Amino acid sequence: MAETLLYRHIVITDARISHHLLLQRSLLATRRPDGAPVGTWTKKITVTALPPRESDREAAYHGALRDVIRLCPNLESFCMHGRPQDQYGSPETTGDIFKALPDCLRMCAWADLGETVKLGRFRDSCSFFSALEHLRLRSLWGYINEDVTLTLPKLRSLSFASWITNYPIARWDLPSLVWLEISVESAVWLEVLDPFFLEHGKKLEFLQLVPGDLPHGDPTRRPNQEGVHRLYSIEIYLNFFRYFPLLSCFSIDPSWMRLGIIEESDNIPAHRHENLTTVHMLRPDPRHGPHYTRGEFIRSFFLAHQNLFPRLKDVSFPLKERYMVVPMSHHWFWSGIEPTMEELDNLGDEFSLDFLGHTNS
């Protein structure tokens, strides 16, 4: 049982070919009662290291990674985190990596990836799109004016950066989409995503907005490079929720949303939002400077317009290793005063949940 759990999720943190060859030998071992190799236990692979930008090592590394993937026929999740881009440009992820991914893959993520991944090649090289349930494109670099339309009939969750509008995402076929995360990279993100929200927003039950890094002037540059512009705040009007009639949970960093701008627009009146029951507050982003307290945020945003959110009952937020769920009726939110650590500790276990498995923070 211990060995089963050991190989269930493989995290590759070493880019050396010798490391991959050792892993291949381990995956080929036949220690299961039925004689099947160890690789059949593996459900998830996460790649967190890539080799230096040397052409000979690039090819060897991709070949070794492809062989590791092919030894895991029951793989359900593949996540590739890469190096940041540098002055030497970005090599392209080869098509044989895509072809090695099994048909049963349910989750695929390209996060912080310095390599170029052409979404058209990704789509055309893989046969698992009809079964894919989770797709993370939030930090996928290289999709610039690439006219690619995806059909993902079972996809339930999607994550992308707001400048994904280089793709015709409003035309994507996403009948099962209920969970959406957007890394907001532009002050006009809402305007450019309007066609997508009009087409797909009516199905969403969960929406999470996270602050992103906009590479100023060049979408292929990475966030830590010189010339990067950070978006420190966003504006949201009350009529924003008209896109999402089924939304039950709204997740955001309160230090990042500009308060005082949340008001009814002159053109579109605010409507009662009958389904929103939970507001989830992420950990404050340290790049934003002074932060609004949880109480100030809830009081200014929701309590000031409580007639528009009649079913809103709970506020959730991370606290160290815990995940707190506090009723909207609690006096902290009405007073706008941040609770002390002692007050939080006195809430008791009935307000505290296991943090694992909940929304990203």
C-alpha positions as CSV (number, residue, x, y, z in Angstrom):
1,M,0.0,0.0,0.0
2,A,2.8,2.4,0.9
3,E,4.5,1.7,-2.5
4,T,1.2,2.3,-4.3
5,L,0.9,5.8,-2.7
6,L,4.6,6.5,-3.4
7,Y,4.2,6.1,-7.2
8,R,0.6,7.4,-7.4
9,H,1.9,11.0,-7.9
10,I,5.4,11.4,-9.3
11,V,7.0,14.9,-9.1
12,I,10.1,15.3,-11.4
13,T,12.4,17.8,-9.8
14,D,15.6,16.9,-11.5
15,A,16.3,17.6,-15.2
16,R,19.3,15.2,-15.4
17,I,18.8,12.4,-17.9
18,S,20.2,9.9,-15.4
19,H,17.4,10.8,-13.0
20,H,14.8,10.0,-15.7
21,L,16.5,6.7,-16.6
22,L,16.4,5.7,-12.9
23,L,12.8,6.6,-12.8
24,Q,12.1,4.5,-15.9
25,R,13.7,1.4,-14.3
26,S,11.5,1.9,-11.2
27,L,8.4,2.2,-13.3
28,L,9.2,-0.9,-15.2
29,A,9.6,-3.1,-12.0
30,T,6.9,-5.7,-11.7
31,R,6.1,-5.8,-8.0
32,R,2.3,-6.0,-8.3
33,P,0.6,-9.3,-7.5
34,D,-0.7,-9.6,-11.1
35,G,2.8,-8.9,-12.6
36,A,1.9,-5.5,-13.9
37,P,4.7,-2.9,-13.8
38,V,4.8,-0.2,-11.1
39,G,4.0,2.5,-13.7
40,T,0.4,1.3,-13.8
41,W,-0.1,2.8,-10.3
42,T,0.8,6.3,-11.4
43,K,-2.1,8.7,-11.8
44,K,-0.3,12.1,-11.8
45,I,3.0,13.4,-13.1
46,T,4.2,16.9,-12.2
47,V,7.3,18.2,-13.9
48,T,9.0,21.1,-12.1
49,A,12.5,21.2,-13.7
50,L,13.8,21.6,-17.3
51,P,17.4,21.3,-18.5
52,P,19.6,24.3,-19.5
53,R,18.9,25.7,-22.9
54,E,21.3,23.5,-24.9
55,S,20.0,21.8,-28.0
56,D,21.5,18.4,-27.4
57,R,20.2,18.2,-23.9
58,E,16.8,19.5,-24.9
59,A,16.2,16.7,-27.3
60,A,17.5,14.0,-24.9
61,Y,15.4,15.4,-22.1
62,H,12.2,15.4,-24.1
63,G,12.9,11.9,-25.2
64,A,13.4,10.7,-21.6
65,L,10.3,12.5,-20.4
66,R,8.2,11.0,-23.2
67,D,9.4,7.5,-22.2
68,V,8.5,8.1,-18.6
69,I,5.0,9.2,-19.6
70,R,4.5,6.1,-21.8
71,L,5.3,3.9,-18.8
72,C,2.2,5.3,-17.0
73,P,-0.8,4.2,-19.1
74,N,-3.3,5.1,-16.4
75,L,-2.1,8.7,-16.1
76,E,-5.0,11.0,-15.3
77,S,-3.1,14.3,-14.6
78,F,-0.1,15.9,-16.3
79,C,1.3,19.2,-15.1
80,M,4.4,20.8,-16.6
81,H,6.0,23.7,-14.7
82,G,9.1,25.1,-16.5
83,R,11.8,27.6,-16.3
84,P,11.2,31.3,-16.9
85,Q,12.1,32.7,-20.4
86,D,15.5,34.3,-20.8
87,Q,17.3,36.3,-23.4
88,Y,18.0,33.2,-25.5
89,G,14.3,32.8,-26.5
90,S,12.1,29.8,-25.9
91,P,12.4,26.3,-27.4
92,E,9.2,24.6,-28.4
93,T,7.7,21.6,-26.6
94,T,7.9,18.8,-29.1
95,G,4.8,17.0,-30.5
96,D,6.0,13.6,-29.2
97,I,5.4,14.8,-25.6
98,F,1.8,15.4,-26.5
99,K,1.4,12.1,-28.3
100,A,2.8,10.2,-25.3
101,L,0.0,11.5,-23.1
102,P,-2.6,8.6,-22.7
103,D,-6.2,8.7,-23.8
104,C,-7.4,8.5,-20.2
105,L,-5.9,11.9,-19.2
106,R,-8.4,14.0,-17.3
107,M,-6.3,17.0,-16.3
108,C,-3.6,18.9,-18.1
109,A,-1.7,22.0,-16.9
110,W,0.9,24.2,-18.5
111,A,2.0,26.5,-15.7
112,D,4.9,29.0,-15.5
113,L,6.2,27.3,-18.7
114,G,9.1,29.0,-20.5
115,E,8.7,26.7,-23.5
116,T,6.4,27.6,-26.3
117,V,3.4,25.3,-26.5
118,K,1.4,25.7,-29.7
119,L,-2.2,25.0,-28.8
120,G,-3.1,23.9,-32.3
121,R,-0.3,21.2,-32.2
122,F,-1.4,20.3,-28.7
123,R,-5.0,19.7,-29.9
124,D,-4.1,17.9,-33.0
125,S,-1.5,15.6,-31.4
126,C,-3.7,14.3,-28.6
127,S,-6.6,12.0,-28.5
128,F,-7.8,12.7,-24.9
129,F,-9.6,15.9,-25.5
130,S,-13.0,14.3,-25.5
131,A,-12.3,13.0,-21.9
132,L,-10.5,16.1,-20.5
133,E,-12.1,17.5,-17.4
134,H,-9.6,20.1,-16.2
135,L,-7.3,22.3,-18.3
136,R,-4.9,25.0,-17.0
137,L,-3.6,27.4,-19.6
138,R,-3.0,30.2,-17.1
139,S,0.8,30.6,-17.8
140,L,0.9,29.0,-21.2
141,W,3.2,31.1,-23.5
142,G,3.1,31.1,-27.2
143,Y,-0.6,31.4,-28.0
144,I,-0.4,34.7,-30.0
145,N,-2.9,35.2,-32.8
146,E,-3.2,31.4,-33.2
147,D,-6.7,30.7,-34.6
148,V,-7.5,27.6,-32.6
149,T,-11.0,26.5,-31.6
150,L,-11.3,23.7,-28.9
151,T,-14.1,21.2,-28.4
152,L,-14.0,19.9,-24.8
153,P,-17.3,18.2,-24.1
154,K,-16.4,17.0,-20.5
155,L,-14.3,20.0,-19.4
156,R,-15.5,21.2,-16.0
157,S,-12.7,23.6,-14.9
158,L,-10.6,26.0,-17.0
159,S,-7.8,28.4,-16.0
160,F,-6.3,31.0,-18.3
161,A,-4.7,34.4,-18.4
162,S,-7.0,37.2,-19.5
163,W,-4.9,37.9,-22.7
164,I,-6.0,34.4,-24.0
165,T,-8.4,36.4,-26.2
166,N,-5.7,36.1,-28.8
167,Y,-7.7,32.9,-29.3
168,P,-11.4,32.8,-30.3
169,I,-12.3,31.5,-26.9
170,A,-16.0,32.6,-27.2
171,R,-16.3,30.0,-30.0
172,W,-14.9,27.1,-27.9
173,D,-17.3,24.3,-27.3
174,L,-17.4,24.0,-23.5
175,P,-20.9,22.6,-22.6
176,S,-19.8,21.2,-19.1
177,L,-17.8,24.2,-17.9
178,V,-18.7,25.2,-14.3
179,W,-15.4,26.3,-12.7
180,L,-13.3,29.2,-14.1
181,E,-10.1,30.9,-12.9
182,I,-8.8,34.0,-14.6
183,S,-5.4,35.6,-14.1
184,V,-6.2,39.2,-14.8
185,E,-3.4,40.7,-16.8
186,S,-5.0,43.9,-18.3
187,A,-7.0,46.8,-17.0
188,V,-9.5,46.2,-19.9
189,W,-9.8,42.4,-19.1
190,L,-13.6,42.6,-18.7
191,E,-14.2,44.3,-22.0
192,V,-12.1,41.8,-23.9
193,L,-13.6,38.8,-22.2
194,D,-17.2,40.1,-22.7
195,P,-17.9,37.7,-25.6
196,F,-16.6,34.7,-23.6
197,F,-18.7,35.6,-20.6
198,L,-21.8,36.1,-22.7
199,E,-21.4,32.7,-24.2
200,H,-20.2,30.6,-21.2
201,G,-20.8,32.7,-18.1
202,K,-24.4,31.5,-17.7
203,K,-23.1,28.0,-16.8
204,L,-20.5,29.0,-14.2
205,E,-20.9,28.0,-10.5
206,F,-17.4,29.1,-9.3
207,L,-15.3,32.0,-10.4
208,Q,-11.9,32.9,-9.1
209,L,-10.0,36.1,-10.1
210,V,-6.3,36.2,-9.3
211,P,-3.7,39.0,-10.0
212,G,-1.4,38.3,-12.9
213,D,1.7,39.9,-14.3
214,L,1.4,41.6,-17.6
215,P,4.7,41.5,-19.6
216,H,4.6,45.1,-20.9
217,G,4.5,45.3,-24.7
218,D,5.6,41.7,-25.4
219,P,3.3,38.8,-24.4
220,T,6.2,36.4,-24.8
221,R,8.2,37.9,-21.9
222,R,8.0,36.4,-18.5
223,P,6.9,38.2,-15.3
224,N,10.3,38.5,-13.6
225,Q,11.9,40.1,-16.6
226,E,12.8,43.8,-16.9
227,G,9.9,45.9,-18.3
228,V,7.1,44.0,-16.7
229,H,4.1,45.9,-15.6
230,R,2.1,44.7,-12.6
231,L,-1.7,45.2,-12.5
232,Y,-2.2,46.3,-8.9
233,S,-6.0,46.6,-8.8
234,I,-9.1,45.9,-10.8
235,E,-12.5,47.5,-11.0
236,I,-15.7,45.5,-10.8
237,Y,-19.2,47.0,-11.1
238,L,-22.3,45.4,-9.6
239,N,-23.6,44.5,-13.0
240,F,-20.6,42.3,-13.4
241,F,-22.6,39.5,-11.9
242,R,-25.2,39.6,-14.6
243,Y,-22.9,37.3,-16.6
244,F,-23.2,34.5,-14.0
245,P,-26.7,33.7,-13.0
246,L,-25.8,30.3,-11.5
247,L,-22.6,31.5,-9.6
248,S,-22.6,30.2,-6.1
249,C,-19.0,31.0,-5.0
250,F,-16.9,34.1,-5.9
251,S,-13.2,33.9,-5.0
252,I,-10.8,36.9,-5.0
253,D,-8.0,38.7,-3.1
254,P,-9.8,41.7,-1.4
255,S,-6.6,43.7,-1.3
256,W,-6.6,43.7,-5.1
257,M,-10.2,44.7,-5.9
258,R,-10.6,48.5,-5.9
259,L,-13.3,49.4,-3.5
260,G,-15.3,52.6,-4.0
261,I,-15.6,51.8,-7.7
262,I,-18.1,49.0,-7.1
263,E,-21.3,50.7,-8.2
264,E,-24.1,50.5,-10.6
265,S,-23.1,51.4,-14.1
266,D,-25.0,54.1,-16.0
267,N,-25.9,51.8,-18.8
268,I,-26.8,48.5,-17.2
269,P,-28.7,48.3,-14.0
270,A,-27.6,45.9,-11.2
271,H,-29.8,42.8,-10.8
272,R,-30.5,40.7,-7.8
273,H,-28.2,37.7,-7.8
274,E,-30.1,34.9,-6.3
275,N,-27.5,32.1,-6.3
276,L,-24.4,33.5,-4.7
277,T,-24.0,31.9,-1.3
278,T,-20.2,32.1,-0.6
279,V,-17.4,34.6,-0.9
280,H,-14.0,33.1,-0.7
281,M,-11.1,35.5,0.1
282,L,-7.6,34.4,-1.1
283,R,-4.4,35.2,0.8
284,P,-3.4,38.9,0.2
285,D,-0.9,39.4,-2.6
286,P,2.2,41.1,-1.0
287,R,2.7,43.2,-4.2
288,H,-0.4,45.3,-3.5
289,G,0.9,47.3,-0.6
290,P,-1.7,48.3,2.1
291,H,-4.5,45.8,2.2
292,Y,-8.2,46.1,3.0
293,T,-9.2,44.0,5.9
294,R,-11.7,41.2,5.4
295,G,-14.3,43.1,7.3
296,E,-13.9,46.3,5.2
297,F,-14.1,44.4,2.0
298,I,-17.3,42.5,2.9
299,R,-18.9,45.5,4.3
300,S,-18.1,47.8,1.4
301,F,-18.8,45.2,-1.3
302,F,-21.7,43.0,-0.2
303,L,-23.3,44.4,2.9
304,A,-23.7,47.8,1.4
305,H,-25.7,46.1,-1.4
306,Q,-27.1,43.2,0.5
307,N,-30.4,43.5,-1.3
308,L,-28.7,42.4,-4.5
309,F,-27.2,39.2,-2.8
310,P,-30.1,37.8,-0.8
311,R,-28.7,34.3,-0.4
312,L,-25.1,35.2,0.5
313,K,-24.5,33.5,3.8
314,D,-20.8,32.6,4.3
315,V,-17.4,34.1,4.0
316,S,-14.4,31.7,3.7
317,F,-10.7,32.5,4.0
318,P,-7.4,30.7,4.7
319,L,-5.8,31.1,8.1
320,K,-2.4,29.4,8.4
321,E,-3.2,25.7,7.8
322,R,-6.9,26.1,8.4
323,Y,-9.7,27.1,6.2
324,M,-12.3,29.2,8.0
325,V,-16.0,29.6,7.1
326,V,-17.7,32.4,9.0
327,P,-21.3,33.5,8.6
328,M,-22.0,36.8,7.0
329,S,-24.0,37.8,10.1
330,H,-20.8,37.8,12.2
331,H,-20.1,41.2,13.8
332,W,-16.7,41.5,12.2
333,F,-18.1,42.1,8.8
334,W,-20.7,44.5,10.0
335,S,-18.2,46.6,12.0
336,G,-15.4,46.4,9.4
337,I,-12.9,45.6,12.2
338,E,-10.4,42.8,11.5
339,P,-10.7,40.0,14.1
340,T,-7.7,39.3,16.3
341,M,-5.9,36.0,16.3
342,E,-7.4,35.2,19.7
343,E,-10.9,35.8,18.4
344,L,-10.2,33.5,15.4
345,D,-8.8,30.8,17.7
346,N,-11.9,31.0,19.8
347,L,-14.2,30.3,16.8
348,G,-13.8,26.6,17.4
349,D,-13.6,23.6,15.1
350,E,-17.1,24.1,13.8
351,F,-15.8,27.1,11.7
352,S,-12.6,25.3,10.7
353,L,-12.1,22.9,7.8
354,D,-9.3,21.0,6.2
355,F,-7.6,23.5,3.9
356,L,-6.5,20.8,1.4
357,G,-8.8,20.3,-1.5
358,H,-10.4,23.7,-1.4
359,T,-9.9,26.7,-3.7
360,N,-6.4,27.8,-4.6
361,S,-4.9,30.5,-2.4
